[in-house]
């Protein structure tokens, strides 16, 4: 018999699995542990024997009654691989010049947050019953997506808090930050020709505050910050700002771009 979910919605109704999920759970009740693991290993969703993550999670939760660590571990590895894949933002993945796959620092933070939170729920459920997993049996993809949204917000907040830059255009940035920003060139000719780098760079530029984004865009078009020639356009003239303000915005922008473009290599 398939155990009902325990968590209740705001209107008092219990969460209920989708009809197709319940149907498959009934079909696999008679499978042996070995047969179930083989079904779980099917990775193609188009395969008629593919086991949905909702079903896989249910069987993992029920495995605490089977007294078989080996069975649990086999299903656990398969499910966690799915969670990690779903937690990884495709926009944060790129290919390095050497052909290896990498993920940005931001993408790593988001992925790790989702995986850690899901794992904590699963381990708590293993020790008893964690109602926070019930919705994952209803709509696994949406539940993971909700964790992803929270993870992105927290990662963005963390990056803003760790940013040692003033938001005041007239307040000079620290000498350390100015030096670091000056040593970093996002338009380095040795990198800019690489398609993956350009994609990540332009995506990061889009996330900059409007004033900083305007400065970076003009620098990319090779406008000088200041010019002694009254007939030659400069960033200061175009934006109507003094040189100090433009340089402060540039340094803030470059520091953010440097952070956004930081990368963690992962196995292909």
N, C-alpha and C positions, 0 to 999 in steps of 0.2 A: 504493500500500500504506500502511495506517495504522500509523504507528510505535508500538511498545509503550511504555508508561510505564516509567520506569527506577527509581523509588523503590520500596524494599522495606518491607514491614510487619515487625513485630517477629518474626513467625514465619518470616521469610525469603521469603515470597511477594511477588511484584510486585503493585503496585496495578493493578487492572483497571477499565476503564471499564464502565459499565452497558451491557447488551445494546442498549437502545434508543438510547443515545448512539452506539454503534459502528454501528448500522444506519443512522442518519441521516448519519453521517460518510461512509459508503460511498455513500449516495445523492447527496451534494453534491460528491463528488470530481470529477465531470465538469462542474460548473458553472463558468462563466467568472467572473472577478473581479467584473465588473459585476453578474452574476446573484446572486452570493453576497452582495454588499453589499445588494442589494435584499431578499434573504431576511432578512438580519440586521436590517434596518430595521423589520421587522414587530414591532410591540410587543405585540400581543394574544396571550397564551399559549394562548387557545382556538383561534387560527388554526392549521389543520393544517400550514401552512408556517412556523410560528414556529420560530426557531432557538434551541435552548437555550443557556444561558451556557456549559455544558460544551463544546458543539460550537463555539461562537463563540471561546472561548479556544483550543481546539485549532487552529483555522484561523489565529488570530493568531500562535500560536507557530510554526506551519509557514510563515507568510508571510516569515520571515527568509530563506527559500530563494528567494523569488519576485523579489527585487531590485526591489521596487516600494514606495517609501515612501508613495505615494498610497493604495495598497490597504491597507497597514498602518494608516495614519492614519484611514481611513474606518471600519475595524472597531474600531480602538482607541477612538475617540470613543464608539461605540455601547456597547462593553463597559464603559468607565469610567463612563458614565451609569448603567448597571445597578448597578455596584459602589457608586457614591455613593448611589443610591436604597436599596440593600440595607443600606448602612452607617448610614443615618439612622434613629434611633429614633423611631417614630411617636408615642410618649408624650412626646417632647420638642418636637413641632411644635404650633404653635397659631396662631390668627388674631388679628392686631392689630385694634384698633377701626377703623382705616382700611381694613380688608379685606385687607391684605397678609399673607403667610405669614411666620412667623418661627420660629426654632429657638433653644432655650436654649443658654447657654454650655456646659453639660455635654454636651448633644447634639452641639454643634459639635466638641468635643474628641474624642468617640467617633467621629464620622463621619470627621474628618480623620486620626485614627490608623489606621482601617481602610483608607482610601483610600491613605494614604502607604505602609503596609506592603505592600499589594497591588501598588502601582505599582513599588515597589522590587524585588519579586520578578519582575515582568514585564520590567523593564528589564534585570535580571540575566540573565533567560532570553533576552532579545534578543541579548545578547552571547555567549551560549553555551548552557547548559542549566541551569535551576534546578529541581531536584527538588521544591522546596517548592511548586511549582505543580501537581505531578502530582495531588494529592488534589482540587484544584479541578476537574480534568477528570473526577473520579469523582463528586463531590457538591459542586457549586459553592455551593449555598445553605448547607450545613452548614459548609463551609470558611469562608465569610464570617461565619457566626454565631459560629464559634469565635474569629475575630479580634475580633468585637464584644464577646464576653465579656471577653477580655483588655483591650480598650480601656476598657470600663466600669470594670473594677477599677483600672486605672492612672489613669483620670480621677478616680475617687473618692479614691484614695490621694493624688493631687496636690492635690485640694481640702482634704483633711485636713491635709496638710503645710503648705499655705499659710494655714491658719486660724490667725490670731495670738491665739488664745484659750486660756486655761488650762482644763484639765479638772477642776481642783480647785474645788469650790463655794465654799470659804472664801477662795480667793485672788482678789483683785480683778482684773478685766480692765483692760487699759490704758486710759488716759484717752481716747486716740484712738479706740479701738474703742467705748468707752462713748458717746462723743459721736456717732459714726457710727450706732450702734444706736439711740440716742435720737432721731436725726433721721429714722430710717426707720420707717414705720408700715405693716406688711403689711396692716392692715385699713382702709386709707385709703378713705373713703367714695366718693371719685371713681373708685376702681378696683374695689372689691369687688363692684359690681353687674355687672361684666363677666364673663360666663360662663367665657371662656377663662382670665382671670386667676384666678378662683376655683379652677378645675380645677388650674392649675399650683401655686397657693398650697397647696391642701390636699394635693396630691401631695408637695410639698416638706416640709410639716409631718409627714407620715407617716414621712419619712426621718430626722427628728430623733431624738437619743437620748431615751429614755423620760422622764427627768426634765425635760428642756427642752420636750418635747412636752406634758407635763402643764401646765407654766406657760403655754405659748402657748394651749392649749385653754381654760384658765380666763380668760386675758386676752380671748380671743375672746368668751367669755360675759359679759364686762364685770365680772368680779369685781375689786375693788381689790386692790392688792398688800398693803396694810396698812390697818387700820381701828381708830379709837379707840373705836368703838362695840362693846362686848363681845357684843352680840346680832346684829351684822352680820357675815356670813361674809367672809373675805378669803382670798387665796391663801396667805398665811403660815399662817393657821389651818388651812386645808384640807390643806396639804401638811406641816404641822408644821415649817416652816423659818423662820429669821430673815429679816428683810427683805433683808439683804445677799445671802444665798444666792439668794433669789428673783430679785433684780435681776441678779445674775451669770448665772443661767440664762437669764433673758430676753434679756440682751445677747448671750450666745453664740448663742441661737436666732435672734434677729433678724439677726445678722451672717450666719449660715448661710442664712437665708431670702433675704436680700438678694442673696447670691451665686447661689443657686439660681434666683432670679427674673430674674437679669441675662439679657439677650437680645441676639441678633444677628439683624438683619433680613436675610432672604434674598429673592431674586426669587420671585414667585409663578409 
